[in-house]
Amino acid sequence: MSSAADAFYKTCKSYPGGFESLAPRLGVNVQVLRNKANPNVMTNHPYLSDIEQVMTLTGDLSVLHEFNHNTNAAPPIVTGK
């Protein structure tokens, strides 16, 4: 089973140009983003605002889908695209 934390890491990593391209758009140091995204690092964690900003910039809602799946919540209603 995947987790929302794993989905956040994959979303950041799979962004075109990876962490190096995404970090400046978020206004953070690339290593800080890597640490926040790495579920094995215990010193840095993404804030909800980080997750929201990454989902908005990438258009990837995998974090939300994993959270919903793992909590047995109803699937999100996605409008637009």
Buried (B, 14 or more C-beta within 10 A) or exposed (E): EEBBBBBBBBBBEEBEEBBEEBBEBBEBEBEBBBBBBBBEEEEEEBEEEBBEBBBEBBEBBBBBBBBBBEEEEEEEEEEEE
